[in-house]
């Protein structure tokens, strides 16, 4: 380990002091009725804003009581299941149409969509030497940090970087949406070459490709992919494009945008939020968990063996000993996640194309067993979330683990952009919730009278 990363004995000593003086008594949160995580004890979020962009429905209210229901997700009032059904029946890609819908608030006509796709294609060009001077320098094993660094650096290339007028923010948003696939994949290619010693590929995608096709084209050495691969990746992007204003990274967009800061800073902040394993980083953990299950369970077809090992995971005796069955349960959904239902419908054909039917059966078995185990422990219904099958899709597509969360970001910047524009146009107040100080007031102690532990 290099000296920059070293934790010295002095830091260890100071960390103990920090730990001793930085913990809030948990009882105080109940005493002052603090809504930790901006949630009520029931799990329902505290209302902090209004939006017309995305709606998440997971319960109904009956006589003031929350009744769990089948999950629904709406983009600008349209049911996502209807949206996916519409473009798949027409045998076309849907992510660009969803982008248009989320940002402009209406479904595009055929010529409007074609013009919009041309705008994105025109913006899918990085500044001269950006790949060499920025992406190739100091490549990181974490693509989310690489992506955030690239976004912040683009600020220096923008003559109107701080202009928060609607037309300029829209221009910046569309440029970043168009560039996210390149920034993500090129960042991975640099890491794969300089830190893992593999060949370096920097492919320039043709202008007529969809976002999903751009990802596969620029990632694979031979630039080739099947129609089924691209269409299923496109559905993954659609399913992750937006999830209401209260999800952690989108709420970050609202908070940071409310300060009046620039688009690049706002997007970088949301990337930092999405990176967390409790948010966008979960699909990577799902694949790693299943690799662990396949290694330790002798018979994948035995429900008893799989259940026994899942119980060990839940009891912190196996896998990463976190006690979490990744991909099962959600902060909002209980009976079902509509995005999971959409993905599962299309995962089967890809599993068959890839010869992964056995793995598919294992996923389905865990999806059936795990909710029952978790319900016994948490006393509330849970179901598989979008990360459960998206990670499986990415693994079948041969996507590296390092790109799982960036692909989530490639999708979710659609929602972030729509919410940033909505925040700038609809509100003028900086987000400023209250925090109650619970420390006692103290008398100042002169230096000569202090207890010096280092002396």
C-alpha positions as CSV (number, residue, x, y, z in Angstrom):
1,X,0.0,0.0,0.0
2,X,1.4,3.4,-0.9
3,X,2.0,6.1,1.7
4,X,-0.9,8.2,0.5
5,X,-3.3,5.4,1.5
6,X,-1.6,4.5,4.8
7,X,-3.5,4.7,8.1
8,X,-0.9,5.5,10.7
9,X,-1.0,4.8,14.4
10,X,-1.7,8.5,15.0
11,X,-4.7,8.4,12.7
12,X,-6.0,5.3,14.5
13,X,-5.7,7.1,17.8
14,X,-7.5,10.2,16.5
15,X,-10.2,8.0,14.9
16,X,-11.0,6.5,18.4
17,X,-11.4,10.1,19.7
18,X,-13.6,11.0,16.8
19,X,-15.7,7.8,17.4
20,X,-16.1,8.5,21.1
21,X,-17.4,12.0,20.5
22,X,-19.5,11.6,17.4
23,X,-22.2,9.1,18.3
24,X,-25.7,10.3,19.0
25,X,-27.7,8.5,21.6
26,X,-30.3,6.4,19.6
27,X,-33.0,7.2,22.3
28,X,-32.8,10.9,21.5
29,X,-34.2,10.2,17.9
30,X,-37.4,8.9,19.5
31,X,-37.5,11.6,22.1
32,X,-37.5,14.4,19.6
33,X,-39.5,12.4,17.0
34,X,-36.7,12.7,14.4
35,X,-37.7,11.2,11.0
36,X,-34.4,9.4,10.4
37,X,-33.7,8.9,6.7
38,X,-36.6,11.3,6.2
39,X,-39.0,8.4,6.8
40,X,-41.7,7.7,9.3
41,X,-41.5,4.5,11.3
42,X,-43.8,2.9,8.9
43,X,-41.2,3.3,6.2
44,X,-43.3,6.0,4.3
45,X,-41.2,9.0,3.2
46,X,-41.6,12.5,4.7
47,X,-43.2,14.7,2.0
48,X,-40.5,17.3,1.1
49,X,-41.5,18.3,-2.4
50,X,-43.8,18.0,-5.4
51,X,-43.0,16.5,-8.9
52,X,-44.8,15.6,-12.1
53,X,-42.0,13.4,-13.4
54,X,-42.1,10.0,-11.7
55,X,-44.6,8.3,-9.4
56,X,-43.9,5.2,-7.3
57,X,-47.0,3.4,-5.9
58,X,-46.6,0.7,-3.4
59,X,-49.5,1.0,-1.0
60,X,-53.1,2.4,-0.6
61,X,-54.4,4.3,2.3
62,X,-57.5,2.9,4.0
63,X,-58.8,4.7,7.2
64,X,-55.3,6.1,7.7
65,X,-53.7,2.7,7.4
66,X,-51.1,1.8,4.8
67,X,-52.2,-1.3,2.8
68,X,-49.4,-2.8,0.7
69,X,-50.3,-3.3,-3.0
70,X,-48.7,-4.5,-6.2
71,X,-46.0,-2.0,-7.1
72,X,-46.5,0.5,-9.9
73,X,-44.2,3.0,-11.5
74,X,-45.3,5.9,-13.7
75,X,-43.2,8.1,-16.0
76,X,-45.0,11.4,-16.5
77,X,-48.3,9.6,-15.7
78,X,-47.7,6.7,-18.0
79,X,-47.4,3.2,-16.6
80,X,-43.9,1.9,-17.3
81,X,-45.3,-1.5,-18.1
82,X,-47.4,0.0,-20.9
83,X,-44.5,2.0,-22.2
84,X,-42.3,-1.1,-22.4
85,X,-45.1,-3.1,-24.0
86,X,-45.6,-0.3,-26.6
87,X,-42.0,-0.1,-27.9
88,X,-41.3,-3.8,-27.7
89,X,-44.4,-4.6,-29.7
90,X,-43.2,-2.1,-32.3
91,X,-39.7,-3.9,-32.2
92,X,-37.8,-0.7,-31.5
93,X,-35.6,0.7,-28.8
94,X,-37.3,2.6,-26.0
95,X,-34.7,4.5,-23.9
96,X,-34.5,7.6,-26.1
97,X,-38.3,7.8,-26.2
98,X,-38.3,7.7,-22.3
99,X,-35.7,10.3,-22.2
100,X,-37.9,12.6,-24.3
101,X,-40.9,11.8,-22.2
102,X,-39.2,12.5,-18.8
103,X,-37.5,15.7,-19.9
104,X,-40.2,17.3,-22.0
105,X,-43.3,15.8,-20.4
106,X,-45.0,14.4,-23.4
107,X,-44.6,11.4,-25.8
108,X,-42.7,12.3,-29.0
109,X,-44.1,11.8,-32.4
110,X,-42.0,9.7,-34.9
111,X,-40.3,12.8,-36.5
112,X,-39.8,14.4,-33.1
113,X,-38.1,11.3,-31.8
114,X,-35.9,11.1,-34.8
115,X,-34.8,14.7,-34.4
116,X,-34.1,14.2,-30.7
117,X,-32.0,11.1,-31.4
118,X,-30.0,13.2,-33.9
119,X,-29.4,15.9,-31.2
120,X,-28.0,13.2,-28.9
121,X,-25.8,11.7,-31.7
122,X,-24.4,15.2,-32.4
123,X,-23.6,15.7,-28.8
124,X,-21.9,12.2,-28.5
125,X,-18.4,13.7,-29.1
126,X,-15.9,14.5,-26.4
127,X,-13.7,17.6,-26.5
128,X,-10.4,17.2,-28.4
129,X,-7.8,15.1,-26.5
130,X,-10.2,14.6,-23.6
131,X,-9.8,10.8,-23.7
132,X,-6.0,11.1,-23.7
133,X,-5.6,14.0,-21.3
134,X,-8.3,13.2,-18.8
135,X,-9.6,9.6,-19.0
136,X,-6.3,7.9,-19.6
137,X,-4.6,9.8,-16.7
138,X,-4.7,8.1,-13.3
139,X,-7.3,5.4,-14.2
140,X,-9.2,4.1,-11.2
141,X,-10.7,0.7,-10.4
142,X,-13.9,2.5,-9.5
143,X,-15.7,3.7,-12.6
144,X,-18.2,5.8,-10.7
145,X,-15.4,8.0,-9.4
146,X,-13.9,8.0,-12.9
147,X,-17.2,9.1,-14.2
148,X,-17.7,11.8,-11.6
149,X,-14.1,13.1,-12.3
150,X,-14.8,13.3,-16.0
151,X,-18.1,15.2,-15.4
152,X,-16.4,17.8,-13.2
153,X,-13.6,18.2,-15.7
154,X,-16.1,19.0,-18.5
155,X,-17.0,22.1,-16.5
156,X,-13.6,23.6,-17.6
157,X,-14.5,23.0,-21.3
158,X,-17.9,24.8,-21.0
159,X,-17.9,28.6,-21.6
160,X,-21.3,28.8,-20.0
161,X,-20.8,26.3,-17.2
162,X,-22.4,28.4,-14.5
163,X,-25.4,29.6,-16.5
164,X,-28.5,28.1,-14.9
165,X,-31.0,29.4,-17.5
166,X,-33.4,26.7,-18.8
167,X,-32.0,26.6,-22.3
168,X,-28.4,26.2,-21.1
169,X,-29.2,23.6,-18.4
170,X,-31.1,21.6,-21.1
171,X,-28.1,21.8,-23.4
172,X,-25.7,20.7,-20.7
173,X,-28.1,17.9,-19.6
174,X,-28.5,16.5,-23.1
175,X,-24.7,16.7,-23.7
176,X,-24.0,14.7,-20.5
177,X,-26.8,12.2,-21.3
178,X,-25.2,11.6,-24.7
179,X,-21.6,11.4,-23.3
180,X,-22.3,9.2,-20.2
181,X,-21.9,5.9,-22.2
182,X,-18.5,7.0,-23.6
183,X,-17.2,8.4,-20.3
184,X,-18.2,5.2,-18.6
185,X,-16.9,2.7,-21.1
186,X,-13.7,4.6,-22.0
187,X,-13.0,4.9,-18.3
188,X,-13.3,1.1,-18.0
189,X,-11.1,0.6,-21.1
190,X,-8.3,2.8,-19.6
191,X,-8.5,0.9,-16.3
192,X,-8.6,-2.5,-18.1
193,X,-5.5,-1.6,-20.0
194,X,-3.3,0.3,-17.6
195,X,-4.1,-1.5,-14.4
196,X,-5.0,-5.0,-15.7
197,X,-2.7,-5.2,-18.6
198,X,-5.3,-5.9,-21.3
199,X,-5.5,-4.5,-24.8
200,X,-6.9,-0.9,-25.1
201,X,-10.0,-0.3,-27.3
202,X,-11.4,3.1,-27.9
203,X,-14.2,2.7,-30.4
204,X,-16.1,5.7,-31.9
205,X,-19.7,4.7,-32.2
206,X,-21.7,5.4,-35.4
207,X,-24.3,8.1,-35.1
208,X,-27.3,5.9,-35.7
209,X,-26.9,3.7,-32.7
210,X,-29.2,3.7,-29.6
211,X,-27.7,4.3,-26.2
212,X,-27.8,0.5,-25.4
213,X,-26.0,-0.2,-28.7
214,X,-23.4,2.4,-28.0
215,X,-22.5,0.7,-24.7
216,X,-22.1,-2.7,-26.3
217,X,-20.3,-1.3,-29.4
218,X,-17.7,0.7,-27.5
219,X,-17.1,-2.1,-24.9
220,X,-16.6,-5.1,-27.0
221,X,-13.3,-5.6,-28.9
222,X,-15.1,-6.8,-32.0
223,X,-17.9,-4.2,-31.6
224,X,-20.5,-7.0,-32.2
225,X,-23.7,-7.8,-30.3
226,X,-27.0,-9.5,-31.0
227,X,-30.3,-7.7,-31.4
228,X,-31.6,-9.5,-28.3
229,X,-28.7,-8.4,-26.2
230,X,-29.1,-4.7,-27.2
231,X,-32.9,-4.8,-26.7
232,X,-32.7,-6.3,-23.2
233,X,-30.0,-3.8,-22.2
234,X,-32.3,-1.1,-23.5
235,X,-35.1,-2.3,-21.3
236,X,-32.8,-2.3,-18.3
237,X,-32.0,1.4,-19.1
238,X,-35.7,2.2,-19.4
239,X,-36.5,0.4,-16.1
240,X,-33.8,2.4,-14.2
241,X,-34.3,5.8,-15.9
242,X,-36.5,7.4,-13.1
243,X,-37.9,6.5,-9.7
244,X,-39.6,9.6,-8.3
245,X,-38.1,12.6,-6.5
246,X,-37.4,10.8,-3.2
247,X,-34.8,8.2,-4.2
248,X,-31.4,9.1,-2.7
249,X,-29.6,10.3,-5.8
250,X,-32.5,12.2,-7.3
251,X,-33.2,13.9,-3.9
252,X,-29.5,14.8,-4.1
253,X,-30.2,16.4,-7.4
254,X,-32.9,18.5,-5.9
255,X,-30.9,19.5,-2.8
256,X,-27.8,20.5,-4.8
257,X,-29.7,22.2,-7.6
258,X,-31.6,24.3,-5.0
259,X,-28.3,26.0,-4.1
260,X,-28.1,27.4,-7.6
261,X,-24.9,25.5,-8.4
262,X,-23.9,24.4,-11.9
263,X,-25.1,21.3,-13.7
264,X,-21.7,19.5,-13.6
265,X,-21.6,19.8,-9.8
266,X,-25.2,18.6,-9.4
267,X,-24.6,15.5,-11.6
268,X,-21.3,14.7,-9.8
269,X,-23.1,14.9,-6.4
270,X,-25.8,12.5,-7.6
271,X,-23.2,10.1,-9.0
272,X,-21.6,10.1,-5.5
273,X,-25.0,9.1,-4.0
274,X,-25.8,6.4,-6.6
275,X,-22.4,4.8,-6.1
276,X,-23.3,3.7,-2.6
277,X,-24.1,-0.1,-2.1
278,X,-27.4,0.8,-0.4
279,X,-28.5,2.5,-3.7
280,X,-27.1,1.9,-7.2
281,X,-24.3,-0.4,-6.2
282,X,-26.6,-3.3,-5.2
283,X,-26.8,-5.1,-8.5
284,X,-23.0,-5.8,-8.3
285,X,-23.5,-7.4,-4.9
286,X,-26.3,-9.6,-6.3
287,X,-24.0,-11.2,-8.8
288,X,-21.3,-11.7,-6.3
289,X,-23.7,-13.3,-3.9
290,X,-24.9,-15.7,-6.5
291,X,-21.4,-16.6,-7.4
292,X,-20.9,-17.4,-3.7
293,X,-24.1,-19.5,-3.6
294,X,-23.0,-21.5,-6.7
295,X,-19.6,-22.2,-5.0
296,X,-21.0,-23.4,-1.7
297,X,-24.3,-25.1,-2.7
298,X,-23.6,-28.5,-4.2
299,X,-27.0,-29.1,-5.8
300,X,-28.5,-25.9,-7.2
301,X,-31.8,-27.7,-7.9
302,X,-32.2,-28.6,-4.2
303,X,-34.6,-26.2,-2.6
304,X,-33.6,-27.4,0.9
305,X,-29.9,-26.8,0.2
306,X,-30.5,-23.3,-1.2
307,X,-32.8,-22.4,1.7
308,X,-30.2,-23.6,4.2
309,X,-27.5,-21.5,2.6
310,X,-29.7,-18.4,2.3
311,X,-30.5,-18.8,6.1
312,X,-26.7,-18.7,6.7
313,X,-26.4,-15.5,4.7
314,X,-29.3,-14.0,6.6
315,X,-27.7,-15.0,9.9
316,X,-24.4,-13.3,9.0
317,X,-22.7,-16.7,8.7
318,X,-22.0,-16.7,5.0
319,X,-21.1,-14.5,1.9
320,X,-20.1,-11.0,3.2
321,X,-21.6,-11.6,6.7
322,X,-23.8,-8.5,6.3
323,X,-27.0,-10.4,6.9
324,X,-28.4,-9.1,3.6
325,X,-29.9,-11.2,0.8
326,X,-29.1,-8.7,-2.0
327,X,-31.8,-8.0,-4.5
328,X,-34.6,-8.9,-2.1
329,X,-36.5,-6.1,-0.5
330,X,-36.9,-2.4,-1.2
331,X,-37.3,0.8,0.7
332,X,-40.6,1.5,-1.0
333,X,-42.0,-1.6,-2.7
334,X,-43.3,-4.6,-0.7
335,X,-45.5,-7.0,-2.7
336,X,-43.7,-6.5,-6.0
337,X,-41.3,-4.2,-7.9
338,X,-42.8,-3.5,-11.4
339,X,-39.3,-3.1,-12.8
340,X,-38.5,-6.7,-11.7
341,X,-41.7,-8.0,-13.4
342,X,-40.6,-6.2,-16.7
343,X,-37.1,-7.6,-16.6
344,X,-38.0,-11.1,-15.7
345,X,-40.3,-11.3,-18.7
346,X,-37.3,-10.8,-21.0
347,X,-34.5,-12.5,-19.1
348,X,-35.6,-16.0,-20.0
349,X,-34.9,-15.7,-23.8
350,X,-31.5,-14.2,-23.1
351,X,-30.7,-17.0,-20.6
352,X,-31.7,-19.5,-23.3
353,X,-29.5,-17.7,-25.9
354,X,-26.5,-17.8,-23.5
355,X,-27.1,-21.4,-22.3
356,X,-27.8,-20.1,-18.7
357,X,-31.1,-21.9,-18.0
358,X,-29.6,-23.6,-14.9
359,X,-28.6,-20.2,-13.5
360,X,-32.0,-18.8,-14.4
361,X,-33.7,-21.6,-12.4
362,X,-31.5,-20.8,-9.4
363,X,-32.4,-17.1,-9.6
364,X,-36.1,-18.0,-9.7
365,X,-35.7,-20.4,-6.7
366,X,-34.0,-17.7,-4.6
367,X,-36.7,-15.2,-5.7
368,X,-39.3,-17.6,-4.3
369,X,-37.5,-18.7,-1.1
370,X,-35.9,-15.4,0.1
371,X,-39.0,-13.3,0.7
372,X,-40.4,-15.9,3.1
373,X,-37.2,-16.0,5.1
374,X,-37.1,-12.2,5.2
375,X,-40.7,-11.8,6.1
376,X,-40.2,-14.0,9.2
377,X,-37.3,-11.8,10.3
378,X,-38.8,-8.3,9.3
379,X,-42.5,-9.0,9.8
380,X,-43.4,-7.3,6.5
381,X,-43.8,-8.5,2.9
382,X,-40.8,-8.2,0.6
383,X,-40.1,-9.1,-3.0
384,X,-37.3,-9.1,-5.5
385,X,-36.2,-5.6,-6.6
386,X,-34.8,-4.4,-9.9
387,X,-31.2,-5.2,-8.9
388,X,-32.0,-8.9,-8.6
389,X,-32.4,-9.5,-12.3
390,X,-30.5,-6.5,-13.8
391,X,-27.2,-7.9,-12.4
392,X,-28.0,-11.3,-14.0
393,X,-28.7,-9.6,-17.3
394,X,-25.4,-7.7,-17.1
395,X,-23.5,-10.9,-16.3
396,X,-25.0,-12.7,-19.2
397,X,-24.1,-9.8,-21.5
398,X,-20.5,-10.2,-20.3
399,X,-20.4,-6.7,-18.8
400,X,-17.6,-6.3,-16.3
401,X,-18.7,-5.8,-12.7
402,X,-16.9,-2.4,-12.7
403,X,-19.6,-1.1,-15.2
404,X,-22.7,-2.3,-13.4
405,X,-23.3,0.9,-11.4
406,X,-22.2,3.3,-14.2
407,X,-24.8,1.7,-16.5
408,X,-27.4,2.5,-13.8
409,X,-26.1,6.1,-13.9
410,X,-26.3,6.1,-17.7
411,X,-30.0,5.4,-17.2
412,X,-30.7,7.5,-14.1
413,X,-29.2,10.7,-15.5
414,X,-32.5,10.9,-17.5
415,X,-34.4,11.3,-14.3
416,X,-31.8,13.6,-12.7
417,X,-31.9,15.9,-15.7
418,X,-35.7,16.1,-15.6
419,X,-35.7,16.8,-11.9
420,X,-33.0,19.4,-12.1
421,X,-34.9,21.3,-14.7
422,X,-38.1,21.0,-12.6
423,X,-36.3,22.2,-9.5
424,X,-34.9,25.3,-11.2
425,X,-38.2,26.2,-12.8
426,X,-40.6,25.4,-10.0
427,X,-38.9,26.4,-6.7
428,X,-36.7,29.2,-5.5
429,X,-35.9,28.1,-1.9
430,X,-32.7,26.3,-1.0
431,X,-33.3,22.9,0.7
432,X,-32.7,23.5,4.4
433,X,-34.2,20.9,6.8
434,X,-33.6,21.3,10.5
435,X,-31.1,19.4,12.7
436,X,-31.5,19.8,16.5
437,X,-28.4,20.2,18.5
438,X,-28.4,17.8,21.5
439,X,-24.9,18.6,22.9
440,X,-24.7,20.5,26.2
441,X,-23.1,24.0,26.3
442,X,-19.7,24.0,27.9
443,X,-17.4,26.6,29.5
444,X,-14.3,27.4,27.5
445,X,-11.1,25.8,29.0
446,X,-7.8,27.7,28.7
447,X,-5.0,25.8,27.0
448,X,-3.0,25.6,30.3
449,X,-5.8,23.8,32.0
450,X,-6.7,21.2,29.4
451,X,-5.9,17.5,29.8
452,X,-3.4,16.7,27.0
453,X,-3.5,13.0,26.2
454,X,-0.6,13.3,23.7
455,X,1.7,15.0,26.2
